[in-house]
Amino acid sequence: MRRFVSMLVLAAVAAACGNVQTKDIVLTFDVTDMTADEIVLVYHNEIRSLTLDGQGHGELILDDIDAVYARLFYAADLRNFKQIYLEAGDRANISFNGKDYSGTFVFDGEKAAAVKYLNDIRLTALPDEDYALSFDEYIKKLGAKETDAIKLMRANKVGAGDFEEMEEGRIKYSYGNQVLMYPLGHRFMAQDMAYEPDQAYYDAVDAYLVENDLWADLDQYRDFVVEAAHILDQENKDVTAAYPKAVAQMKFIADRFSSDKVRNTLLHYLAYAYVDNFGVEGIQDMENVYRTYVKDTALVAKFDKACEKWNLASVGMPSPDFKATDVNGKEYTLADFRGKYVYIDIWATWCGPCRKEIPHLKALEENYRDAQITFLSLSVDNDKAKWEKMVKEEQLSGVQLYLGTDSDFQSAYQIDGIPRFILLDKEGKIIDKDMQRPSNEYTRSIIDALEGIR
């Protein structure tokens, strides 16, 4: 009865939230005797946190997830967590006493039996000493371990949704990752540093490379496949540098797998991890593979966001700074223009299209003479004297400064062509890093729409 009432409450909550979709996962929390107000959910490369209200209640909505194993932490205790399993569309309530998180944890939802199993049963590995065995002996013992673990899982009657098949995959690839480690483990445990695996090892690794859309959501499956892609790629198996290794793995996976779900997930897994750790410099080959094969819009959005993190000139971020001088040699930085919107023109005296924009820029300056906006022209000329001469002889208006070539400002905005226009807010934050030209008919309407412009 209690579970039925809880499910009704969850359904009512979900219905009341206009932005909750049918496939979204909705978790609600009820915590008594709180010792902290934060709950943290960790899965894949995601960390989601929730702040409970004063009564210990809260709600967490997860979207774009088919199935996921996650760890749930409370009170920032990294040693004490609960494992949970969720599928798209799940609605569940989690309750516990904050003074005894582990002992009072209750998961109320369709996957309750699966969650209980995950927290009661632990997979056990073969002892390290077994790496000294021959590969045939080792793989036989490992297979027996896998069979026993699957038998225990089924005996726990965990079947709800796709969990039984998912758990079979988690077990299979948890032990499969130990297969990958066999050559290194055998060298150390058998004291045979010259050991090289024979074809049986490579055949065993290759046999694990099955395509299963469900298993693509498993960390263990992903970890195995990306490393197997390196081991089985004879042409690139000795490549160890992070970037070329990742690109080679992506190419191997793109050629080997035909399932859109598997290929999308694995390629994203590799590319996202690389960019998140190392940045976006020089990743064109990686992007070429990624953007050719990854068509899942949610994954692409996450990848783009990871790339954007490394872009110093992201919309909404404080603009990269500069040091530039006027014709009298006085130095300015961006801070000198705070308090007003700033319309920046990156130009040079030798640039024909730049010079064509000058009359239109003058017209803009005149139209907004008394408005809260500064028109700032930054020259990237090689020859400073030519710039000074043009500023004086043609009586260029607005604020005219000499930036010079190859500045950090240009690099941050990735300026590879001029003219280039940039619009900043009154605090120096980026509104548009590729603003319309003065000659564009929409430029004035964009400026007129700025809050407090006049």
Residue pairs with C-beta under 8 A, 6 or more apart in sequence:
2 108
3 108
6 93
6 108
7 91
7 109
9 28
9 93
10 26
10 28
10 91
10 92
10 93
10 109
11 91
13 26
13 28
13 59
14 20
14 24
14 26
14 91
17 61
20 26
20 61
21 63
22 89
23 63
23 88
23 89
24 61
24 62
24 63
24 88
24 89
25 61
25 62
25 63
25 65
25 86
25 87
25 88
25 89
25 90
25 91
25 92
26 59
26 60
26 61
26 90
26 91
26 92
27 41
27 59
27 60
27 61
27 62
27 86
27 92
27 93
27 94
28 57
28 58
28 59
28 60
28 92
28 93
28 94
29 39
29 50
29 52
29 56
29 57
29 58
29 59
29 60
29 93
29 94
29 95
30 56
30 57
30 93
30 94
30 95
31 39
31 52
31 56
31 57
31 74
31 95
31 96
31 97
31 98
32 56
32 95
32 96
32 97
32 98
33 97
33 98
33 99
34 52
34 56
34 98
35 75
35 98
35 99
36 74
36 75
36 76
36 98
37 51
37 52
38 49
38 50
38 51
38 52
38 74
38 75
38 76
39 49
39 50
39 52
39 58
39 60
39 72
39 73
39 74
40 47
40 48
40 49
40 50
40 72
40 73
40 74
40 76
41 47
41 48
41 49
41 50
41 60
41 62
41 70
41 71
41 72
41 73
42 48
42 70
42 71
42 73
43 68
43 69
43 70
43 71
44 68
44 219
45 272
45 273
45 276
48 60
48 62
50 58
50 59
50 60
51 58
52 58
56 98
62 68
62 86
64 298
65 86
65 87
65 88
65 217
66 87
66 88
66 214
66 217
67 85
67 86
67 87
67 88
67 161
67 162
67 166
67 214
67 217
68 85
68 86
68 87
68 217
69 83
69 84
69 85
69 118
69 166
69 170
69 218
69 219
70 83
70 84
70 85
70 86
71 81
71 82
71 83
71 84
72 81
72 82
72 83
72 84
72 94
73 80
73 81
74 80
74 96
74 98
74 101
75 98
75 101
77 101
80 101
80 102
82 101
82 102
82 105
82 107
82 115
82 119
83 115
83 118
83 119
84 94
84 107
84 111
84 115
84 118
85 111
85 114
85 115
85 118
85 163
85 166
86 92
86 111
87 111
87 161
87 162
87 163
90 109
90 110
90 111
90 161
91 109
92 107
92 108
92 109
92 110
92 111
92 112
93 107
93 108
93 109
94 105
94 106
94 107
94 108
95 104
95 105
95 106
95 108
96 104
96 105
96 106
97 103
97 104
105 119
107 115
107 116
109 115
110 160
110 161
111 160
111 161
111 163
113 156
113 157
113 158
113 159
113 160
114 158
114 160
114 163
114 167
116 156
117 153
117 156
117 158
117 167
120 156
121 152
121 153
121 156
123 149
123 171
123 174
123 175
124 145
125 145
125 175
125 178
126 138
126 141
126 142
126 145
126 178
128 185
128 189
129 189
130 138
130 141
130 189
131 138
131 181
131 182
131 185
131 186
131 188
131 189
131 190
132 186
132 189
132 190
133 141
135 182
135 186
135 197
135 198
135 200
135 201
135 204
136 200
138 182
138 186
139 179
139 204
142 175
142 178
142 179
145 175
146 171
146 172
146 175
149 171
149 175
150 168
150 171
153 164
153 167
153 168
153 171
154 164
158 164
158 167
162 214
165 214
166 214
166 215
166 217
166 218
169 212
169 214
169 215
169 218
169 220
169 221
170 218
170 220
170 221
172 208
173 208
173 215
173 218
173 220
173 221
173 223
173 224
174 220
176 208
176 220
176 224
177 220
177 223
177 224
177 227
179 204
179 205
179 208
180 205
180 224
180 227
180 228
180 231
182 197
182 201
183 195
183 196
183 197
183 201
186 192
186 195
187 193
187 195
202 231
202 232
205 228
205 231
205 232
206 228
206 232
208 224
208 225
208 228
209 225
209 228
209 232
209 256
211 257
211 258
211 259
211 262
212 221
212 262
213 259
213 261
213 262
215 221
216 222
216 259
216 261
216 262
216 265
216 266
217 265
222 265
222 266
222 269
225 253
225 266
226 249
226 253
226 266
226 269
226 270
229 248
229 249
229 252
229 253
229 256
230 236
230 237
230 239
230 245
230 248
230 249
230 252
231 237
232 252
233 248
233 249
233 252
235 248
236 244
236 245
236 248
236 252
239 245
239 248
242 274
242 277
242 278
243 274
243 278
243 282
243 283
243 286
246 270
246 271
246 273
246 274
246 286
247 285
247 286
247 289
249 270
250 267
250 270
250 271
250 286
250 289
250 290
251 289
253 263
253 266
253 267
253 270
254 263
254 267
254 289
254 292
254 293
257 263
257 266
260 295
260 296
263 293
263 294
264 293
264 294
264 295
264 296
264 299
265 296
265 299
267 289
267 290
267 293
267 294
268 290
268 294
268 296
268 299
268 302
268 303
271 286
271 287
271 289
271 290
271 294
271 303
272 302
272 303
272 306
274 283
274 286
275 283
275 303
275 306
275 307
275 310
276 306
276 309
279 310
280 307
280 310
280 311
281 310
290 303
291 300
294 300
294 303
308 314
311 414
312 320
312 412
313 319
313 320
313 412
313 413
313 414
313 430
313 433
314 430
314 433
315 430
315 431
315 432
315 433
316 429
316 430
317 429
317 430
318 427
318 428
318 429
318 430
319 334
319 422
319 424
319 428
319 429
319 430
320 408
320 409
320 412
320 413
321 333
321 334
321 335
321 409
322 333
322 334
322 378
322 403
322 407
322 408
322 409
323 331
323 332
323 333
324 331
324 332
324 333
324 378
324 401
324 402
324 403
324 404
325 331
325 332
325 401
325 402
326 332
326 399
326 400
326 401
326 402
327 388
327 391
327 392
327 400
327 402
332 399
332 401
334 342
334 424
334 428
335 428
337 374
337 376
337 399
337 428
338 426
338 427
338 428
339 372
339 426
340 372
340 373
340 374
340 426
341 372
341 373
341 374
341 423
341 424
341 425
341 426
341 431
341 447
341 450
341 453
342 373
342 374
342 376
342 422
342 423
342 424
342 428
343 364
343 373
343 374
343 375
343 376
343 421
343 422
343 423
343 435
343 447
344 376
344 377
344 378
344 421
344 422
344 423
344 424
345 354
345 357
345 361
345 375
345 376
345 377
345 378
345 398
345 419
345 420
345 421
345 438
346 378
346 380
346 403
346 410
346 413
346 415
346 418
346 419
346 420
346 421
346 422
347 354
347 355
347 357
347 377
347 378
347 379
347 380
347 418
347 419
348 354
348 379
348 380
348 381
348 387
348 418
349 355
349 379
349 381
349 383
349 386
349 387
349 390
350 381
350 386
351 418
351 419
353 418
353 419
354 418
354 419
356 439
357 419
357 437
357 438
357 439
358 394
358 396
360 437
360 438
360 439
361 375
361 377
361 397
361 398
361 438
362 397
363 438
364 375
364 438
364 443
364 444
364 447
365 375
365 397
365 398
367 444
368 375
368 447
368 453
370 454
371 447
371 453
371 454
372 426
372 452
372 453
372 454
373 447
373 450
373 453
374 398
374 399
375 397
375 398
375 399
376 398
376 399
376 401
377 396
377 398
377 399
377 400
377 401
378 401
378 402
378 403
378 409
379 387
379 400
379 401
379 402
379 403
379 404
380 403
380 404
380 405
380 407
380 410
380 415
380 418
381 387
381 402
381 404
381 405
382 405
384 402
384 404
387 402
388 402
390 396
391 400
403 409
403 410
413 420
413 422
413 433
419 437
420 434
421 434
421 435
421 436
421 437
421 438
422 430
422 432
422 433
422 434
422 435
423 430
423 431
423 432
423 435
423 446
424 430
424 431
425 431
425 450
426 452
431 450
432 446
435 443
435 446
436 442
436 443
436 446
437 443
447 453
